[in-house]
Amino acid sequence: MIILTTTASAQEVKIVPRNLAADSVEITDESTNVTTTHAITPSVDRYFLVFNLTLSLLEGRKYTIKVLDGVEEVYLGSIFCTDQAADNYTINKNTYTENPTNNEFIIL
């Protein structure tokens, strides 16, 4: 899963595609099912395809990303948009639920 922010400036996307050629990206909002297409000029970094995208994303939404080389699909994945730092992101932020357990067992 690719994690991007709501910023209006270009963000770098790094993927491992089926082949190292691509010319467009389709981004589909999973909430509204609206697809936008963007032309890209990627660079190759060993096994990765690297390109910049300037998107208008909404906080907390999931998007589907499809990278194309002409009509051939070379990558299909998902994007999650959050402004939280990725290293400490948790889906249940500020919520803790303790599950009761008796934790009794016998060792023979």
URPEUR-V614123 format. One record per backbone hydrogen bond with DSSP energy under -1.0 kcal/mol. CO is the residue of the C=O (numbers start at 0). NH is the residue of the N-H. If there is no record, write none. Layout:
co->{CO,CO}
nh->{NH,NH}
This chain:
co->{1,3,10,12,14,22,23,24,25,26,27,28,33,35,37,42,44,47,48,49,50,52,57,60,61,62,63,64,65,66,66,67,67,68,71,73,74,76,77,78,79,80,84,91}
nh->{79,81,52,50,48,39,67,37,65,35,63,32,28,26,24,49,47,44,14,42,12,10,60,80,29,78,27,76,25,73,74,22,23,71,68,17,66,64,1,62,3,59,87,94}
